[in-house]
């Protein structure tokens, strides 16, 4: 490993992250009783401009009044380019209880954006004597943010996770799509004709690069990479496929914009019993190999070595984290 040590953020179970509009308090208690690992109360896109002041009051009241159980609780503030943002942060940290865990920051473009929010939060927390330091969730949803993603990820000790905001990212990059996180038939490969002149079409994942780049930036800075929304909440199979692709790349969780997506995200982002069982067998086999002075051993006809230990430990720790939740 490099001499540079990557410091991990606070560990949180983050398989599913349920979005709840701050303007609809009738949904708050239902969200609190859901199976979501994380809930974010939204003051940004899901709230109309005229409703934002009342939504902010709804959220502040609900943070202290509702029993959120052991869920991680976050609030998505408005963007730094709006006149709503400063009041979101000031009112939240001056008025809400210490039950708030995270602030979600949309459309992060530069490391300076995070520096500014860190400074503001630190001043308020110090002035008000808040007992718990709030963490940051950062949404990467513009070309500027993706360009600066490495610096953004390392911009503050408050940072905990990077999220891929696919819809605004598509608009920012002028991608030719109107879906939110879905497949695109134009992003496909046409094979060469076979002997009969038949050609196959293989669809690709047009978001692969952006998501993979976000995962690298997150992991290099000890943060959780989280995949964002899948707009067609009536397509459970499509959601599951997207979540499994994200998990394969290293994401820990996925947004749920509808309650029906929570269970799907939890399942897709949890290692299977078969995977965990094999991981435990790898650790046991390598333990026996180490006792015999060997650094590698064969298991089920496959070579495993010290790198296999690190892979297996990731799965076992995740299973233990889920079991303890």
C-alpha positions as CSV (number, residue, x, y, z in Angstrom):
1,X,0.0,0.0,0.0
2,X,1.0,3.6,-0.4
3,X,2.6,5.4,2.5
4,X,-0.4,7.7,2.3
5,X,-3.2,6.5,4.6
6,X,-6.8,6.8,3.5
7,X,-8.9,7.7,6.5
8,X,-12.4,6.2,6.2
9,X,-15.4,8.4,7.1
10,X,-17.9,7.4,9.8
11,X,-19.2,3.9,8.8
12,X,-23.0,3.9,8.2
13,X,-25.3,1.4,6.5
14,X,-26.2,3.1,3.3
15,X,-27.8,0.5,1.0
16,X,-31.0,2.5,0.4
17,X,-31.5,6.2,0.7
18,X,-35.2,7.3,0.6
19,X,-36.0,10.8,-0.7
20,X,-38.9,12.5,1.0
21,X,-40.2,16.0,-0.1
22,X,-40.0,18.5,2.8
23,X,-43.3,20.0,1.6
24,X,-45.2,16.7,2.4
25,X,-45.0,16.2,6.1
26,X,-47.7,13.5,5.9
27,X,-45.0,11.2,4.4
28,X,-42.4,11.8,7.2
29,X,-43.7,9.2,9.7
30,X,-44.2,6.6,7.0
31,X,-40.6,7.1,5.9
32,X,-39.4,6.8,9.5
33,X,-41.1,3.3,9.7
34,X,-39.7,2.2,6.3
35,X,-36.8,-0.2,5.8
36,X,-34.6,2.5,4.4
37,X,-31.1,2.8,5.8
38,X,-30.9,6.6,5.2
39,X,-33.7,9.1,4.7
40,X,-33.1,12.5,3.2
41,X,-35.7,15.2,3.7
42,X,-35.7,17.3,0.5
43,X,-35.7,21.1,0.4
44,X,-34.5,21.3,-3.2
45,X,-35.9,19.8,-6.4
46,X,-39.0,18.2,-4.9
47,X,-40.2,21.5,-3.4
48,X,-41.7,24.3,-5.4
49,X,-40.2,27.8,-4.9
50,X,-43.2,29.2,-3.1
51,X,-43.3,26.2,-0.7
52,X,-39.6,26.3,0.3
53,X,-40.0,28.4,3.5
54,X,-42.8,26.2,4.8
55,X,-40.9,23.0,3.8
56,X,-37.9,24.2,5.8
57,X,-40.1,24.7,8.9
58,X,-41.7,21.3,8.4
59,X,-38.3,19.6,8.3
60,X,-36.9,21.4,11.3
61,X,-39.9,20.4,13.3
62,X,-39.9,16.8,12.2
63,X,-36.2,16.2,12.9
64,X,-36.9,16.6,16.6
65,X,-40.5,15.4,16.9
66,X,-40.5,12.1,14.9
67,X,-38.9,8.9,16.1
68,X,-36.5,8.1,13.3
69,X,-35.2,5.0,15.0
70,X,-31.7,4.0,14.1
71,X,-31.9,5.5,10.6
72,X,-29.4,8.0,9.3
73,X,-31.2,11.3,8.8
74,X,-30.1,13.8,6.2
75,X,-31.5,17.1,4.7
76,X,-30.9,18.1,1.1
77,X,-30.5,21.9,1.0
78,X,-30.9,24.1,-2.0
79,X,-27.9,24.9,-4.3
80,X,-25.2,27.4,-3.5
81,X,-26.3,29.4,-6.6
82,X,-29.8,30.0,-5.0
83,X,-30.9,32.5,-2.3
84,X,-32.5,29.7,-0.4
85,X,-29.3,27.9,0.6
86,X,-27.9,30.1,3.4
87,X,-31.3,30.2,5.2
88,X,-31.5,26.4,4.8
89,X,-28.2,25.9,6.6
90,X,-28.6,28.6,9.2
91,X,-32.2,27.7,10.2
92,X,-31.4,24.0,10.3
93,X,-28.3,24.2,12.5
94,X,-29.7,27.0,14.7
95,X,-33.1,25.4,15.3
96,X,-33.2,21.7,14.7
97,X,-32.2,19.0,17.2
98,X,-29.0,17.1,17.3
99,X,-30.8,14.2,15.7
100,X,-29.7,15.5,12.3
101,X,-26.8,13.5,10.9
102,X,-26.0,14.8,7.5
103,X,-26.6,17.7,5.1
104,X,-26.8,16.8,1.4
105,X,-25.3,19.4,-0.9
106,X,-26.6,19.4,-4.5
107,X,-24.7,20.3,-7.7
108,X,-21.3,20.5,-6.1
109,X,-18.9,22.0,-8.7
110,X,-15.7,22.8,-6.9
111,X,-13.8,22.1,-3.7
112,X,-14.5,25.8,-2.7
113,X,-18.2,25.0,-2.6
114,X,-17.5,22.5,0.2
115,X,-15.1,24.8,2.0
116,X,-17.7,27.5,2.1
117,X,-20.4,25.2,3.6
118,X,-17.8,23.8,6.0
119,X,-17.0,27.2,7.3
120,X,-20.6,28.2,7.7
121,X,-21.5,25.0,9.5
122,X,-18.5,25.3,11.8
123,X,-19.4,28.8,12.8
124,X,-23.0,28.0,13.5
125,X,-22.2,24.8,15.5
126,X,-19.7,26.7,17.6
127,X,-22.0,29.7,18.2
128,X,-24.9,27.4,19.1
129,X,-22.9,24.9,21.1
130,X,-24.2,22.0,19.0
131,X,-23.0,18.7,20.4
132,X,-22.8,16.7,17.1
133,X,-20.9,17.8,14.0
134,X,-23.0,17.4,10.9
135,X,-21.6,15.4,8.0
136,X,-21.8,16.1,4.3
137,X,-23.3,14.1,1.4
138,X,-22.2,15.5,-1.9
139,X,-24.1,15.1,-5.2
140,X,-22.0,15.1,-8.3
141,X,-24.4,16.1,-11.0
142,X,-22.7,18.5,-13.4
143,X,-19.8,18.3,-15.8
144,X,-17.9,20.8,-13.6
145,X,-18.4,18.6,-10.5
146,X,-17.2,15.5,-12.4
147,X,-14.1,17.4,-13.6
148,X,-13.2,18.4,-10.1
149,X,-14.4,15.3,-8.3
150,X,-11.1,14.4,-6.7
151,X,-10.6,17.8,-5.1
152,X,-14.2,17.8,-4.0
153,X,-14.0,14.4,-2.3
154,X,-11.0,15.6,-0.2
155,X,-12.3,19.1,0.5
156,X,-13.6,18.6,4.1
157,X,-13.4,16.2,7.0
158,X,-17.2,16.4,7.1
159,X,-17.5,14.6,3.8
160,X,-19.0,11.1,4.0
161,X,-20.4,10.2,0.7
162,X,-20.5,11.0,-3.0
163,X,-23.8,10.6,-4.9
164,X,-24.3,10.4,-8.7
165,X,-27.1,12.8,-9.7
166,X,-27.8,11.3,-13.1
167,X,-30.6,13.6,-14.3
168,X,-28.9,16.9,-13.9
169,X,-25.6,15.3,-15.0
170,X,-27.3,14.3,-18.3
171,X,-28.6,17.9,-18.7
172,X,-25.2,19.4,-17.9
173,X,-23.4,17.2,-20.4
174,X,-26.2,17.6,-22.9
175,X,-26.7,13.8,-23.2
176,X,-29.4,12.8,-25.6
177,X,-31.8,11.3,-23.1
178,X,-34.9,12.3,-21.1
179,X,-34.9,9.2,-18.8
180,X,-33.6,9.3,-15.2
181,X,-31.0,6.6,-14.9
182,X,-32.5,4.3,-17.4
183,X,-31.1,2.5,-20.4
184,X,-30.7,4.2,-23.8
185,X,-31.2,2.2,-27.0
186,X,-28.9,4.6,-28.8
187,X,-26.0,3.6,-26.6
188,X,-25.4,0.3,-28.2
189,X,-23.0,-1.8,-30.2
190,X,-24.0,-3.4,-33.5
191,X,-22.1,-6.6,-34.2
192,X,-20.6,-7.6,-37.5
193,X,-23.0,-9.7,-39.7
194,X,-22.7,-13.4,-39.2
195,X,-22.8,-15.9,-42.1
196,X,-26.5,-15.4,-42.5
197,X,-26.1,-11.6,-42.4
198,X,-27.7,-11.3,-39.0
199,X,-26.4,-8.6,-36.7
200,X,-27.0,-8.4,-32.9
201,X,-27.5,-5.2,-30.9
202,X,-25.9,-5.1,-27.4
203,X,-27.0,-2.2,-25.2
204,X,-24.5,-0.6,-23.0
205,X,-24.6,1.5,-19.8
206,X,-24.1,5.1,-20.8
207,X,-23.5,6.1,-17.2
208,X,-20.7,3.6,-16.6
209,X,-17.8,6.0,-16.9
210,X,-19.3,8.7,-14.6
211,X,-20.3,6.1,-12.0
212,X,-16.9,4.4,-12.1
213,X,-15.0,7.7,-11.8
214,X,-17.2,8.7,-8.8
215,X,-16.4,5.3,-7.1
216,X,-12.7,5.8,-7.5
217,X,-12.8,9.4,-6.1
218,X,-15.0,8.3,-3.2
219,X,-12.8,5.3,-2.2
220,X,-9.6,7.2,-2.6
221,X,-10.8,9.6,0.0
222,X,-12.5,7.2,2.4
223,X,-16.1,8.1,1.4
224,X,-19.2,6.0,0.5
225,X,-20.1,6.0,-3.2
226,X,-23.9,6.0,-3.7
227,X,-25.8,5.6,-7.0
228,X,-28.6,8.1,-7.5
229,X,-32.2,7.9,-8.7
230,X,-33.9,5.6,-11.2
231,X,-36.9,7.5,-12.4
232,X,-39.2,4.7,-13.6
233,X,-40.4,3.5,-10.2
234,X,-42.8,1.1,-11.9
235,X,-39.9,-0.8,-13.4
236,X,-38.5,-2.9,-10.5
237,X,-36.4,-5.1,-12.8
238,X,-34.8,-2.1,-14.4
239,X,-34.1,-0.6,-11.0
240,X,-32.6,-3.8,-9.7
241,X,-30.4,-4.2,-12.8
242,X,-29.1,-0.6,-12.3
243,X,-28.4,-1.2,-8.6
244,X,-26.5,-4.4,-9.2
245,X,-24.4,-2.7,-11.9
246,X,-23.6,0.0,-9.4
247,X,-22.8,-2.5,-6.6
248,X,-20.5,-4.4,-9.0
249,X,-18.5,-1.2,-9.5
250,X,-18.2,-0.6,-5.7
251,X,-21.2,1.5,-4.8
252,X,-22.6,0.9,-1.3
253,X,-26.2,2.1,-2.0
254,X,-28.8,3.6,-4.3
255,X,-31.5,6.2,-4.0
256,X,-35.1,5.3,-3.6
257,X,-37.4,7.9,-5.0
258,X,-40.4,5.7,-4.2
259,X,-41.0,3.5,-1.2
260,X,-41.3,0.4,-3.5
261,X,-37.6,0.9,-4.4
262,X,-36.3,0.6,-0.8
263,X,-36.5,-3.2,-0.5
264,X,-35.0,-3.6,-4.0
265,X,-32.1,-1.4,-3.1
266,X,-31.5,-3.2,0.2
267,X,-31.4,-6.6,-1.5
268,X,-29.2,-5.5,-4.5
269,X,-26.7,-3.7,-2.2
270,X,-26.5,-6.6,0.3
271,X,-24.0,-9.5,-0.4
272,X,-25.8,-12.8,-0.8
273,X,-25.5,-15.7,1.6
274,X,-23.5,-17.6,-1.0
275,X,-21.1,-14.7,-1.5
276,X,-20.6,-14.3,2.3
277,X,-20.2,-18.0,2.8
278,X,-17.5,-18.2,0.2
279,X,-15.8,-15.1,1.7
280,X,-15.7,-16.9,5.1
281,X,-14.2,-20.0,3.5
282,X,-11.5,-17.9,1.8
283,X,-10.6,-16.4,5.2
284,X,-10.5,-19.8,6.8
285,X,-8.4,-21.3,4.0
286,X,-5.9,-18.4,4.1
287,X,-5.7,-18.7,7.9
288,X,-4.7,-22.3,7.5
289,X,-2.2,-21.5,4.7
290,X,-0.6,-18.8,6.9
291,X,-0.1,-21.4,9.7
292,X,1.8,-23.5,7.2
293,X,3.9,-20.6,6.0
294,X,2.1,-20.3,2.6
295,X,0.9,-17.0,1.1
296,X,-1.4,-18.6,-1.4
297,X,-3.6,-21.7,-1.6
298,X,-6.2,-23.3,-3.9
299,X,-9.9,-23.2,-3.1
300,X,-12.5,-24.7,-5.4
301,X,-9.9,-24.9,-8.1
302,X,-9.1,-21.2,-7.9
303,X,-6.0,-19.5,-6.6
304,X,-6.5,-17.3,-3.6
305,X,-3.8,-15.1,-1.9
306,X,-3.5,-12.1,0.4
307,X,-5.5,-9.9,-2.1
308,X,-8.3,-12.5,-1.8
309,X,-8.3,-11.9,2.0
310,X,-8.9,-8.2,1.5
311,X,-11.8,-8.9,-0.9
312,X,-13.3,-11.4,1.4
313,X,-13.0,-9.1,4.5
314,X,-15.0,-6.4,2.7
315,X,-18.0,-8.8,2.1
316,X,-17.8,-10.2,5.7
317,X,-17.7,-6.8,7.2
318,X,-20.7,-5.7,5.2
319,X,-22.7,-8.7,6.2
320,X,-21.8,-8.1,9.9
321,X,-22.8,-4.4,9.5
322,X,-26.2,-5.4,8.0
323,X,-26.7,-8.0,10.7
324,X,-26.1,-5.5,13.5
325,X,-28.5,-2.9,12.0
